[in-house]
Amino acid sequence: MMANNDDTGEVRVVSFNMHGYHQGSSVIMDIINQNNPDIFLLQEHWLTPANLCLFDRDFPDYFLVGSSAMSRRVQEGMLRGRPILA
């Protein structure tokens, strides 16, 4: 777990809509390098449950707690296009 960034005791939190993991992961790296946040709240990564491990691989200094809304879509068959989640 990362320590906070300064002596004020403040916690830096970033909320970011990734618009897909591969589109947003480079932006996350830039944010880490520039601001060193303590917590990320990431939405719309569009990863399947089997691919949530990409967060651990690409951002090893952070502890992952996540879920995928893609579970049911993956069970229904091959993914095509952007899924519409009900």
PDB file of N, CA, C and O in Angstrom:
ATOM      1  N   MET A   1       0.840  -1.177   0.000  1.00  0.00           N
ATOM      2  CA  MET A   1       0.000   0.000   0.000  1.00  0.00           C
ATOM      3  C   MET A   1       0.887   1.243   0.000  1.00  0.00           C
ATOM      4  O   MET A   1       1.917   1.271   0.674  1.00  0.00           O
ATOM      5  N   MET A   2       0.509   2.227  -0.723  1.00  0.00           N
ATOM      6  CA  MET A   2       1.304   3.442  -0.834  1.00  0.00           C
ATOM      7  C   MET A   2       1.038   4.365   0.349  1.00  0.00           C
ATOM      8  O   MET A   2      -0.097   4.486   0.810  1.00  0.00           O
ATOM      9  N   ALA A   3       2.081   5.005   0.830  1.00  0.00           N
ATOM     10  CA  ALA A   3       1.924   6.007   1.882  1.00  0.00           C
ATOM     11  C   ALA A   3       1.349   7.276   1.279  1.00  0.00           C
ATOM     12  O   ALA A   3       1.410   7.490   0.068  1.00  0.00           O
ATOM     13  N   ASN A   4       0.774   8.136   2.165  1.00  0.00           N
ATOM     14  CA  ASN A   4       0.250   9.369   1.588  1.00  0.00           C
ATOM     15  C   ASN A   4       1.397  10.258   1.151  1.00  0.00           C
ATOM     16  O   ASN A   4       2.540  10.047   1.559  1.00  0.00           O
ATOM     17  N   ASN A   5       1.107  11.237   0.337  1.00  0.00           N
ATOM     18  CA  ASN A   5       2.108  11.968  -0.418  1.00  0.00           C
ATOM     19  C   ASN A   5       2.741  13.148   0.296  1.00  0.00           C
ATOM     20  O   ASN A   5       3.723  13.702  -0.199  1.00  0.00           O
ATOM     21  N   ASP A   6       2.217  13.546   1.428  1.00  0.00           N
ATOM     22  CA  ASP A   6       2.774  14.709   2.085  1.00  0.00           C
ATOM     23  C   ASP A   6       2.559  14.611   3.589  1.00  0.00           C
ATOM     24  O   ASP A   6       2.026  13.617   4.082  1.00  0.00           O
ATOM     25  N   ASP A   7       2.965  15.623   4.302  1.00  0.00           N
ATOM     26  CA  ASP A   7       2.874  15.614   5.753  1.00  0.00           C
ATOM     27  C   ASP A   7       1.538  16.105   6.284  1.00  0.00           C
ATOM     28  O   ASP A   7       1.371  16.189   7.501  1.00  0.00           O
ATOM     29  N   THR A   8       0.588  16.428   5.430  1.00  0.00           N
ATOM     30  CA  THR A   8      -0.694  16.968   5.881  1.00  0.00           C
ATOM     31  C   THR A   8      -1.659  15.884   6.330  1.00  0.00           C
ATOM     32  O   THR A   8      -2.663  16.192   6.972  1.00  0.00           O
ATOM     33  N   GLY A   9      -1.390  14.636   6.014  1.00  0.00           N
ATOM     34  CA  GLY A   9      -2.300  13.552   6.348  1.00  0.00           C
ATOM     35  C   GLY A   9      -3.435  13.401   5.361  1.00  0.00           C
ATOM     36  O   GLY A   9      -4.324  12.575   5.568  1.00  0.00           O
ATOM     37  N   GLU A  10      -3.425  14.168   4.308  1.00  0.00           N
ATOM     38  CA  GLU A  10      -4.471  14.078   3.290  1.00  0.00           C
ATOM     39  C   GLU A  10      -4.277  12.828   2.443  1.00  0.00           C
ATOM     40  O   GLU A  10      -3.158  12.359   2.235  1.00  0.00           O
ATOM     41  N   VAL A  11      -5.386  12.309   1.968  1.00  0.00           N
ATOM     42  CA  VAL A  11      -5.371  11.153   1.075  1.00  0.00           C
ATOM     43  C   VAL A  11      -5.790  11.646  -0.299  1.00  0.00           C
ATOM     44  O   VAL A  11      -6.810  12.320  -0.439  1.00  0.00           O
ATOM     45  N   ARG A  12      -5.007  11.312  -1.309  1.00  0.00           N
ATOM     46  CA  ARG A  12      -5.307  11.730  -2.683  1.00  0.00           C
ATOM     47  C   ARG A  12      -6.102  10.631  -3.382  1.00  0.00           C
ATOM     48  O   ARG A  12      -5.648   9.492  -3.491  1.00  0.00           O
ATOM     49  N   VAL A  13      -7.291  10.990  -3.852  1.00  0.00           N
ATOM     50  CA  VAL A  13      -8.188  10.051  -4.512  1.00  0.00           C
ATOM     51  C   VAL A  13      -8.456  10.541  -5.931  1.00  0.00           C
ATOM     52  O   VAL A  13      -8.739  11.720  -6.146  1.00  0.00           O
ATOM     53  N   VAL A  14      -8.364   9.634  -6.892  1.00  0.00           N
ATOM     54  CA  VAL A  14      -8.639   9.946  -8.288  1.00  0.00           C
ATOM     55  C   VAL A  14      -9.765   9.039  -8.769  1.00  0.00           C
ATOM     56  O   VAL A  14      -9.692   7.821  -8.607  1.00  0.00           O
ATOM     57  N   SER A  15     -10.795   9.619  -9.353  1.00  0.00           N
ATOM     58  CA  SER A  15     -11.869   8.871  -9.992  1.00  0.00           C
ATOM     59  C   SER A  15     -11.737   9.096 -11.498  1.00  0.00           C
ATOM     60  O   SER A  15     -11.631  10.237 -11.949  1.00  0.00           O
ATOM     61  N   PHE A  16     -11.745   8.015 -12.273  1.00  0.00           N
ATOM     62  CA  PHE A  16     -11.455   8.138 -13.704  1.00  0.00           C
ATOM     63  C   PHE A  16     -12.273   7.136 -14.505  1.00  0.00           C
ATOM     64  O   PHE A  16     -12.330   5.957 -14.155  1.00  0.00           O
ATOM     65  N   ASN A  17     -12.906   7.597 -15.577  1.00  0.00           N
ATOM     66  CA  ASN A  17     -13.622   6.742 -16.515  1.00  0.00           C
ATOM     67  C   ASN A  17     -12.634   6.342 -17.607  1.00  0.00           C
ATOM     68  O   ASN A  17     -12.221   7.183 -18.405  1.00  0.00           O
ATOM     69  N   MET A  18     -12.256   5.082 -17.649  1.00  0.00           N
ATOM     70  CA  MET A  18     -11.190   4.613 -18.538  1.00  0.00           C
ATOM     71  C   MET A  18     -11.602   4.532 -20.007  1.00  0.00           C
ATOM     72  O   MET A  18     -10.732   4.555 -20.877  1.00  0.00           O
ATOM     73  N   HIS A  19     -12.882   4.441 -20.312  1.00  0.00           N
ATOM     74  CA  HIS A  19     -13.340   4.249 -21.697  1.00  0.00           C
ATOM     75  C   HIS A  19     -12.644   3.045 -22.330  1.00  0.00           C
ATOM     76  O   HIS A  19     -12.275   3.079 -23.504  1.00  0.00           O
ATOM     77  N   GLY A  20     -12.469   1.988 -21.550  1.00  0.00           N
ATOM     78  CA  GLY A  20     -11.766   0.786 -21.981  1.00  0.00           C
ATOM     79  C   GLY A  20     -10.376   0.746 -21.357  1.00  0.00           C
ATOM     80  O   GLY A  20      -9.692   1.766 -21.279  1.00  0.00           O
ATOM     81  N   TYR A  21      -9.969  -0.429 -20.918  1.00  0.00           N
ATOM     82  CA  TYR A  21      -8.700  -0.565 -20.193  1.00  0.00           C
ATOM     83  C   TYR A  21      -7.504  -0.079 -21.012  1.00  0.00           C
ATOM     84  O   TYR A  21      -6.694   0.707 -20.521  1.00  0.00           O
ATOM     85  N   HIS A  22      -7.394  -0.534 -22.234  1.00  0.00           N
ATOM     86  CA  HIS A  22      -6.207  -0.209 -23.034  1.00  0.00           C
ATOM     87  C   HIS A  22      -6.160   1.262 -23.429  1.00  0.00           C
ATOM     88  O   HIS A  22      -5.076   1.800 -23.656  1.00  0.00           O
ATOM     89  N   GLN A  23      -7.300   1.915 -23.514  1.00  0.00           N
ATOM     90  CA  GLN A  23      -7.312   3.356 -23.776  1.00  0.00           C
ATOM     91  C   GLN A  23      -6.916   4.146 -22.548  1.00  0.00           C
ATOM     92  O   GLN A  23      -6.209   5.148 -22.654  1.00  0.00           O
ATOM     93  N   GLY A  24      -7.367   3.704 -21.375  1.00  0.00           N
ATOM     94  CA  GLY A  24      -7.170   4.481 -20.162  1.00  0.00           C
ATOM     95  C   GLY A  24      -5.934   4.163 -19.352  1.00  0.00           C
ATOM     96  O   GLY A  24      -5.533   4.975 -18.518  1.00  0.00           O
ATOM     97  N   SER A  25      -5.310   3.007 -19.564  1.00  0.00           N
ATOM     98  CA  SER A  25      -4.180   2.617 -18.714  1.00  0.00           C
ATOM     99  C   SER A  25      -2.981   3.556 -18.858  1.00  0.00           C
ATOM    100  O   SER A  25      -2.268   3.786 -17.881  1.00  0.00           O
ATOM    101  N   SER A  26      -2.747   4.096 -20.032  1.00  0.00           N
ATOM    102  CA  SER A  26      -1.623   5.031 -20.189  1.00  0.00           C
ATOM    103  C   SER A  26      -1.897   6.342 -19.443  1.00  0.00           C
ATOM    104  O   SER A  26      -0.972   6.971 -18.930  1.00  0.00           O
ATOM    105  N   VAL A  27      -3.152   6.747 -19.386  1.00  0.00           N
ATOM    106  CA  VAL A  27      -3.513   7.949 -18.626  1.00  0.00           C
ATOM    107  C   VAL A  27      -3.294   7.697 -17.135  1.00  0.00           C
ATOM    108  O   VAL A  27      -2.811   8.574 -16.419  1.00  0.00           O
ATOM    109  N   ILE A  28      -3.647   6.507 -16.672  1.00  0.00           N
ATOM    110  CA  ILE A  28      -3.423   6.158 -15.268  1.00  0.00           C
ATOM    111  C   ILE A  28      -1.934   6.219 -14.933  1.00  0.00           C
ATOM    112  O   ILE A  28      -1.557   6.732 -13.880  1.00  0.00           O
ATOM    113  N   MET A  29      -1.094   5.705 -15.813  1.00  0.00           N
ATOM    114  CA  MET A  29       0.366   5.775 -15.583  1.00  0.00           C
ATOM    115  C   MET A  29       0.830   7.223 -15.490  1.00  0.00           C
ATOM    116  O   MET A  29       1.651   7.554 -14.634  1.00  0.00           O
ATOM    117  N   ASP A  30       0.320   8.082 -16.353  1.00  0.00           N
ATOM    118  CA  ASP A  30       0.675   9.508 -16.298  1.00  0.00           C
ATOM    119  C   ASP A  30       0.241  10.131 -14.974  1.00  0.00           C
ATOM    120  O   ASP A  30       0.990  10.903 -14.374  1.00  0.00           O
ATOM    121  N   ILE A  31      -0.966   9.798 -14.518  1.00  0.00           N
ATOM    122  CA  ILE A  31      -1.463  10.335 -13.252  1.00  0.00           C
ATOM    123  C   ILE A  31      -0.583   9.859 -12.097  1.00  0.00           C
ATOM    124  O   ILE A  31      -0.258  10.639 -11.201  1.00  0.00           O
ATOM    125  N   ILE A  32      -0.198   8.587 -12.114  1.00  0.00           N
ATOM    126  CA  ILE A  32       0.675   8.056 -11.059  1.00  0.00           C
ATOM    127  C   ILE A  32       2.005   8.804 -11.054  1.00  0.00           C
ATOM    128  O   ILE A  32       2.486   9.211  -9.996  1.00  0.00           O
ATOM    129  N   ASN A  33       2.594   8.982 -12.221  1.00  0.00           N
ATOM    130  CA  ASN A  33       3.898   9.648 -12.310  1.00  0.00           C
ATOM    131  C   ASN A  33       3.847  11.119 -11.906  1.00  0.00           C
ATOM    132  O   ASN A  33       4.819  11.641 -11.359  1.00  0.00           O
ATOM    133  N   GLN A  34       2.736  11.789 -12.167  1.00  0.00           N
ATOM    134  CA  GLN A  34       2.628  13.216 -11.870  1.00  0.00           C
ATOM    135  C   GLN A  34       2.083  13.506 -10.474  1.00  0.00           C
ATOM    136  O   GLN A  34       2.559  14.428  -9.812  1.00  0.00           O
ATOM    137  N   ASN A  35       1.095  12.738 -10.015  1.00  0.00           N
ATOM    138  CA  ASN A  35       0.390  13.083  -8.783  1.00  0.00           C
ATOM    139  C   ASN A  35       0.535  12.068  -7.661  1.00  0.00           C
ATOM    140  O   ASN A  35       0.263  12.386  -6.503  1.00  0.00           O
ATOM    141  N   ASN A  36       0.956  10.860  -7.985  1.00  0.00           N
ATOM    142  CA  ASN A  36       1.138   9.796  -6.998  1.00  0.00           C
ATOM    143  C   ASN A  36      -0.073   9.658  -6.063  1.00  0.00           C
ATOM    144  O   ASN A  36       0.086   9.780  -4.849  1.00  0.00           O
ATOM    145  N   PRO A  37      -1.274   9.406  -6.596  1.00  0.00           N
ATOM    146  CA  PRO A  37      -2.465   9.306  -5.743  1.00  0.00           C
ATOM    147  C   PRO A  37      -2.420   8.061  -4.858  1.00  0.00           C
ATOM    148  O   PRO A  37      -1.728   7.089  -5.159  1.00  0.00           O
ATOM    149  N   ASP A  38      -3.169   8.114  -3.767  1.00  0.00           N
ATOM    150  CA  ASP A  38      -3.252   6.977  -2.848  1.00  0.00           C
ATOM    151  C   ASP A  38      -4.309   5.970  -3.292  1.00  0.00           C
ATOM    152  O   ASP A  38      -4.132   4.763  -3.129  1.00  0.00           O
ATOM    153  N   ILE A  39      -5.411   6.473  -3.853  1.00  0.00           N
ATOM    154  CA  ILE A  39      -6.549   5.628  -4.210  1.00  0.00           C
ATOM    155  C   ILE A  39      -7.051   6.016  -5.603  1.00  0.00           C
ATOM    156  O   ILE A  39      -7.173   7.195  -5.937  1.00  0.00           O
ATOM    157  N   PHE A  40      -7.341   4.978  -6.407  1.00  0.00           N
ATOM    158  CA  PHE A  40      -7.995   5.172  -7.700  1.00  0.00           C
ATOM    159  C   PHE A  40      -9.383   4.553  -7.644  1.00  0.00           C
ATOM    160  O   PHE A  40      -9.564   3.470  -7.088  1.00  0.00           O
ATOM    161  N   LEU A  41     -10.352   5.235  -8.214  1.00  0.00           N
ATOM    162  CA  LEU A  41     -11.686   4.685  -8.439  1.00  0.00           C
ATOM    163  C   LEU A  41     -11.857   4.665  -9.960  1.00  0.00           C
ATOM    164  O   LEU A  41     -12.060   5.707 -10.584  1.00  0.00           O
ATOM    165  N   LEU A  42     -11.772   3.484 -10.542  1.00  0.00           N
ATOM    166  CA  LEU A  42     -11.759   3.377 -12.007  1.00  0.00           C
ATOM    167  C   LEU A  42     -13.040   2.734 -12.504  1.00  0.00           C
ATOM    168  O   LEU A  42     -13.455   1.684 -12.015  1.00  0.00           O
ATOM    169  N   GLN A  43     -13.663   3.381 -13.487  1.00  0.00           N
ATOM    170  CA  GLN A  43     -14.895   2.889 -14.066  1.00  0.00           C
ATOM    171  C   GLN A  43     -14.696   2.593 -15.555  1.00  0.00           C
ATOM    172  O   GLN A  43     -13.763   3.078 -16.195  1.00  0.00           O
ATOM    173  N   GLU A  44     -15.606   1.782 -16.067  1.00  0.00           N
ATOM    174  CA  GLU A  44     -15.678   1.448 -17.498  1.00  0.00           C
ATOM    175  C   GLU A  44     -14.357   0.951 -18.080  1.00  0.00           C
ATOM    176  O   GLU A  44     -13.903   1.411 -19.128  1.00  0.00           O
ATOM    177  N   HIS A  45     -13.761   0.008 -17.374  1.00  0.00           N
ATOM    178  CA  HIS A  45     -12.541  -0.625 -17.900  1.00  0.00           C
ATOM    179  C   HIS A  45     -12.895  -1.687 -18.935  1.00  0.00           C
ATOM    180  O   HIS A  45     -12.062  -2.015 -19.780  1.00  0.00           O
ATOM    181  N   TRP A  46     -14.094  -2.225 -18.893  1.00  0.00           N
ATOM    182  CA  TRP A  46     -14.607  -3.229 -19.823  1.00  0.00           C
ATOM    183  C   TRP A  46     -13.784  -4.511 -19.825  1.00  0.00           C
ATOM    184  O   TRP A  46     -13.729  -5.200 -20.844  1.00  0.00           O
ATOM    185  N   LEU A  47     -13.149  -4.844 -18.716  1.00  0.00           N
ATOM    186  CA  LEU A  47     -12.400  -6.093 -18.628  1.00  0.00           C
ATOM    187  C   LEU A  47     -13.323  -7.229 -18.204  1.00  0.00           C
ATOM    188  O   LEU A  47     -14.241  -7.038 -17.407  1.00  0.00           O
ATOM    189  N   THR A  48     -13.063  -8.409 -18.749  1.00  0.00           N
ATOM    190  CA  THR A  48     -13.776  -9.598 -18.308  1.00  0.00           C
ATOM    191  C   THR A  48     -13.202 -10.018 -16.955  1.00  0.00           C
ATOM    192  O   THR A  48     -12.118  -9.565 -16.586  1.00  0.00           O
ATOM    193  N   PRO A  49     -13.903 -10.873 -16.209  1.00  0.00           N
ATOM    194  CA  PRO A  49     -13.369 -11.315 -14.917  1.00  0.00           C
ATOM    195  C   PRO A  49     -11.971 -11.930 -15.028  1.00  0.00           C
ATOM    196  O   PRO A  49     -11.135 -11.735 -14.146  1.00  0.00           O
ATOM    197  N   ALA A  50     -11.720 -12.660 -16.096  1.00  0.00           N
ATOM    198  CA  ALA A  50     -10.413 -13.296 -16.284  1.00  0.00           C
ATOM    199  C   ALA A  50      -9.291 -12.291 -16.532  1.00  0.00           C
ATOM    200  O   ALA A  50      -8.120 -12.609 -16.323  1.00  0.00           O
ATOM    201  N   ASN A  51      -9.632 -11.094 -16.970  1.00  0.00           N
ATOM    202  CA  ASN A  51      -8.608 -10.090 -17.284  1.00  0.00           C
ATOM    203  C   ASN A  51      -8.437  -9.008 -16.231  1.00  0.00           C
ATOM    204  O   ASN A  51      -7.643  -8.088 -16.426  1.00  0.00           O
ATOM    205  N   LEU A  52      -9.159  -9.092 -15.122  1.00  0.00           N
ATOM    206  CA  LEU A  52      -8.978  -8.103 -14.056  1.00  0.00           C
ATOM    207  C   LEU A  52      -7.538  -8.119 -13.521  1.00  0.00           C
ATOM    208  O   LEU A  52      -7.089  -7.140 -12.924  1.00  0.00           O
ATOM    209  N   CYS A  53      -6.824  -9.213 -13.730  1.00  0.00           N
ATOM    210  CA  CYS A  53      -5.433  -9.323 -13.281  1.00  0.00           C
ATOM    211  C   CYS A  53      -4.525  -8.305 -13.984  1.00  0.00           C
ATOM    212  O   CYS A  53      -3.404  -8.076 -13.530  1.00  0.00           O
ATOM    213  N   LEU A  54      -4.978  -7.701 -15.066  1.00  0.00           N
ATOM    214  CA  LEU A  54      -4.167  -6.678 -15.742  1.00  0.00           C
ATOM    215  C   LEU A  54      -3.872  -5.498 -14.824  1.00  0.00           C
ATOM    216  O   LEU A  54      -2.815  -4.877 -14.933  1.00  0.00           O
ATOM    217  N   PHE A  55      -4.802  -5.186 -13.918  1.00  0.00           N
ATOM    218  CA  PHE A  55      -4.547  -4.107 -12.960  1.00  0.00           C
ATOM    219  C   PHE A  55      -3.350  -4.454 -12.079  1.00  0.00           C
ATOM    220  O   PHE A  55      -2.477  -3.614 -11.861  1.00  0.00           O
ATOM    221  N   ASP A  56      -3.305  -5.691 -11.569  1.00  0.00           N
ATOM    222  CA  ASP A  56      -2.173  -6.119 -10.738  1.00  0.00           C
ATOM    223  C   ASP A  56      -0.872  -6.118 -11.531  1.00  0.00           C
ATOM    224  O   ASP A  56       0.177  -5.730 -11.016  1.00  0.00           O
ATOM    225  N   ARG A  57      -0.943  -6.545 -12.758  1.00  0.00           N
ATOM    226  CA  ARG A  57       0.261  -6.593 -13.589  1.00  0.00           C
ATOM    227  C   ARG A  57       0.802  -5.200 -13.895  1.00  0.00           C
ATOM    228  O   ARG A  57       2.004  -4.958 -13.787  1.00  0.00           O
ATOM    229  N   ASP A  58      -0.083  -4.290 -14.275  1.00  0.00           N
ATOM    230  CA  ASP A  58       0.351  -2.973 -14.734  1.00  0.00           C
ATOM    231  C   ASP A  58       0.523  -1.950 -13.611  1.00  0.00           C
ATOM    232  O   ASP A  58       1.241  -0.964 -13.778  1.00  0.00           O
ATOM    233  N   PHE A  59      -0.129  -2.176 -12.470  1.00  0.00           N
ATOM    234  CA  PHE A  59      -0.062  -1.225 -11.352  1.00  0.00           C
ATOM    235  C   PHE A  59       0.229  -1.975 -10.049  1.00  0.00           C
ATOM    236  O   PHE A  59      -0.608  -2.001  -9.147  1.00  0.00           O
ATOM    237  N   PRO A  60       1.410  -2.583  -9.950  1.00  0.00           N
ATOM    238  CA  PRO A  60       1.714  -3.455  -8.806  1.00  0.00           C
ATOM    239  C   PRO A  60       1.816  -2.727  -7.460  1.00  0.00           C
ATOM    240  O   PRO A  60       1.767  -3.381  -6.418  1.00  0.00           O
ATOM    241  N   ASP A  61       1.954  -1.422  -7.450  1.00  0.00           N
ATOM    242  CA  ASP A  61       2.056  -0.684  -6.187  1.00  0.00           C
ATOM    243  C   ASP A  61       0.694  -0.404  -5.557  1.00  0.00           C
ATOM    244  O   ASP A  61       0.621   0.207  -4.491  1.00  0.00           O
ATOM    245  N   TYR A  62      -0.380  -0.842  -6.202  1.00  0.00           N
ATOM    246  CA  TYR A  62      -1.730  -0.616  -5.705  1.00  0.00           C
ATOM    247  C   TYR A  62      -2.395  -1.953  -5.396  1.00  0.00           C
ATOM    248  O   TYR A  62      -2.106  -2.963  -6.037  1.00  0.00           O
ATOM    249  N   PHE A  63      -3.278  -1.950  -4.420  1.00  0.00           N
ATOM    250  CA  PHE A  63      -4.055  -3.119  -4.041  1.00  0.00           C
ATOM    251  C   PHE A  63      -5.378  -3.071  -4.793  1.00  0.00           C
ATOM    252  O   PHE A  63      -6.090  -2.069  -4.725  1.00  0.00           O
ATOM    253  N   LEU A  64      -5.711  -4.122  -5.498  1.00  0.00           N
ATOM    254  CA  LEU A  64      -6.900  -4.162  -6.346  1.00  0.00           C
ATOM    255  C   LEU A  64      -8.108  -4.724  -5.603  1.00  0.00           C
ATOM    256  O   LEU A  64      -8.040  -5.782  -4.978  1.00  0.00           O
ATOM    257  N   VAL A  65      -9.194  -4.002  -5.686  1.00  0.00           N
ATOM    258  CA  VAL A  65     -10.511  -4.503  -5.297  1.00  0.00           C
ATOM    259  C   VAL A  65     -11.399  -4.162  -6.483  1.00  0.00           C
ATOM    260  O   VAL A  65     -11.607  -2.987  -6.787  1.00  0.00           O
ATOM    261  N   GLY A  66     -11.918  -5.172  -7.148  1.00  0.00           N
ATOM    262  CA  GLY A  66     -12.665  -4.858  -8.355  1.00  0.00           C
ATOM    263  C   GLY A  66     -13.699  -5.896  -8.694  1.00  0.00           C
ATOM    264  O   GLY A  66     -13.775  -6.967  -8.091  1.00  0.00           O
ATOM    265  N   SER A  67     -14.486  -5.546  -9.673  1.00  0.00           N
ATOM    266  CA  SER A  67     -15.487  -6.463 -10.200  1.00  0.00           C
ATOM    267  C   SER A  67     -15.671  -6.155 -11.678  1.00  0.00           C
ATOM    268  O   SER A  67     -15.253  -5.114 -12.186  1.00  0.00           O
ATOM    269  N   SER A  68     -16.308  -7.096 -12.337  1.00  0.00           N
ATOM    270  CA  SER A  68     -16.559  -6.928 -13.758  1.00  0.00           C
ATOM    271  C   SER A  68     -18.048  -7.086 -14.025  1.00  0.00           C
ATOM    272  O   SER A  68     -18.672  -8.052 -13.586  1.00  0.00           O
ATOM    273  N   ALA A  69     -18.594  -6.146 -14.734  1.00  0.00           N
ATOM    274  CA  ALA A  69     -19.990  -6.249 -15.150  1.00  0.00           C
ATOM    275  C   ALA A  69     -20.117  -7.130 -16.382  1.00  0.00           C
ATOM    276  O   ALA A  69     -21.211  -7.295 -16.922  1.00  0.00           O
ATOM    277  N   MET A  70     -19.017  -7.687 -16.822  1.00  0.00           N
ATOM    278  CA  MET A  70     -18.991  -8.467 -18.054  1.00  0.00           C
ATOM    279  C   MET A  70     -19.244  -9.953 -17.821  1.00  0.00           C
ATOM    280  O   MET A  70     -19.299 -10.710 -18.791  1.00  0.00           O
ATOM    281  N   SER A  71     -19.398 -10.399 -16.586  1.00  0.00           N
ATOM    282  CA  SER A  71     -19.534 -11.828 -16.280  1.00  0.00           C
ATOM    283  C   SER A  71     -20.631 -12.494 -17.087  1.00  0.00           C
ATOM    284  O   SER A  71     -20.399 -13.516 -17.733  1.00  0.00           O
ATOM    285  N   ARG A  72     -21.818 -11.925 -17.054  1.00  0.00           N
ATOM    286  CA  ARG A  72     -22.953 -12.537 -17.762  1.00  0.00           C
ATOM    287  C   ARG A  72     -22.726 -12.520 -19.275  1.00  0.00           C
ATOM    288  O   ARG A  72     -23.052 -13.490 -19.959  1.00  0.00           O
ATOM    289  N   ARG A  73     -22.176 -11.433 -19.797  1.00  0.00           N
ATOM    290  CA  ARG A  73     -21.932 -11.342 -21.252  1.00  0.00           C
ATOM    291  C   ARG A  73     -20.943 -12.396 -21.721  1.00  0.00           C
ATOM    292  O   ARG A  73     -21.115 -12.968 -22.798  1.00  0.00           O
ATOM    293  N   VAL A  74     -19.920 -12.660 -20.937  1.00  0.00           N
ATOM    294  CA  VAL A  74     -18.926 -13.671 -21.305  1.00  0.00           C
ATOM    295  C   VAL A  74     -19.578 -15.049 -21.326  1.00  0.00           C
ATOM    296  O   VAL A  74     -19.275 -15.864 -22.197  1.00  0.00           O
ATOM    297  N   GLN A  75     -20.466 -15.313 -20.380  1.00  0.00           N
ATOM    298  CA  GLN A  75     -21.151 -16.606 -20.319  1.00  0.00           C
ATOM    299  C   GLN A  75     -22.075 -16.825 -21.509  1.00  0.00           C
ATOM    300  O   GLN A  75     -22.350 -17.966 -21.877  1.00  0.00           O
ATOM    301  N   GLU A  76     -22.554 -15.743 -22.112  1.00  0.00           N
ATOM    302  CA  GLU A  76     -23.482 -15.861 -23.237  1.00  0.00           C
ATOM    303  C   GLU A  76     -22.795 -16.171 -24.561  1.00  0.00           C
ATOM    304  O   GLU A  76     -23.463 -16.519 -25.535  1.00  0.00           O
ATOM    305  N   GLY A  77     -21.476 -16.052 -24.610  1.00  0.00           N
ATOM    306  CA  GLY A  77     -20.766 -16.375 -25.847  1.00  0.00           C
ATOM    307  C   GLY A  77     -19.731 -15.313 -26.202  1.00  0.00           C
ATOM    308  O   GLY A  77     -19.351 -14.487 -25.372  1.00  0.00           O
ATOM    309  N   MET A  78     -19.286 -15.356 -27.456  1.00  0.00           N
ATOM    310  CA  MET A  78     -18.237 -14.473 -27.918  1.00  0.00           C
ATOM    311  C   MET A  78     -18.668 -12.998 -27.821  1.00  0.00           C
ATOM    312  O   MET A  78     -19.807 -12.644 -28.127  1.00  0.00           O
ATOM    313  N   LEU A  79     -17.734 -12.164 -27.392  1.00  0.00           N
ATOM    314  CA  LEU A  79     -18.020 -10.732 -27.286  1.00  0.00           C
ATOM    315  C   LEU A  79     -17.822 -10.069 -28.648  1.00  0.00           C
ATOM    316  O   LEU A  79     -16.837 -10.320 -29.341  1.00  0.00           O
ATOM    317  N   ARG A  80     -18.778  -9.221 -29.013  1.00  0.00           N
ATOM    318  CA  ARG A  80     -18.678  -8.459 -30.256  1.00  0.00           C
ATOM    319  C   ARG A  80     -19.112  -7.038 -29.965  1.00  0.00           C
ATOM    320  O   ARG A  80     -20.188  -6.820 -29.408  1.00  0.00           O
ATOM    321  N   GLY A  81     -18.306  -6.086 -30.324  1.00  0.00           N
ATOM    322  CA  GLY A  81     -18.658  -4.687 -30.104  1.00  0.00           C
ATOM    323  C   GLY A  81     -18.699  -4.331 -28.640  1.00  0.00           C
ATOM    324  O   GLY A  81     -18.198  -5.068 -27.790  1.00  0.00           O
ATOM    325  N   ARG A  82     -19.295  -3.203 -28.354  1.00  0.00           N
ATOM    326  CA  ARG A  82     -19.421  -2.757 -26.967  1.00  0.00           C
ATOM    327  C   ARG A  82     -20.716  -3.336 -26.399  1.00  0.00           C
ATOM    328  O   ARG A  82     -21.797  -3.092 -26.935  1.00  0.00           O
ATOM    329  N   PRO A  83     -20.606  -4.100 -25.317  1.00  0.00           N
ATOM    330  CA  PRO A  83     -21.808  -4.742 -24.771  1.00  0.00           C
ATOM    331  C   PRO A  83     -22.755  -3.723 -24.148  1.00  0.00           C
ATOM    332  O   PRO A  83     -22.332  -2.697 -23.615  1.00  0.00           O
ATOM    333  N   ILE A  84     -24.024  -4.029 -24.227  1.00  0.00           N
ATOM    334  CA  ILE A  84     -25.052  -3.219 -23.562  1.00  0.00           C
ATOM    335  C   ILE A  84     -25.427  -3.999 -22.315  1.00  0.00           C
ATOM    336  O   ILE A  84     -25.969  -5.101 -22.408  1.00  0.00           O
ATOM    337  N   LEU A  85     -25.149  -3.448 -21.175  1.00  0.00           N
ATOM    338  CA  LEU A  85     -25.406  -4.145 -19.925  1.00  0.00           C
ATOM    339  C   LEU A  85     -26.789  -3.778 -19.417  1.00  0.00           C
ATOM    340  O   LEU A  85     -27.159  -2.605 -19.362  1.00  0.00           O
ATOM    341  N   ALA A  86     -27.531  -4.786 -19.053  1.00  0.00           N
ATOM    342  CA  ALA A  86     -28.900  -4.566 -18.552  1.00  0.00           C
ATOM    343  C   ALA A  86     -28.932  -4.552 -17.053  1.00  0.00           C
ATOM    344  O   ALA A  86     -29.997  -4.380 -16.460  1.00  0.00           O
TER     345      ALA A  86
END
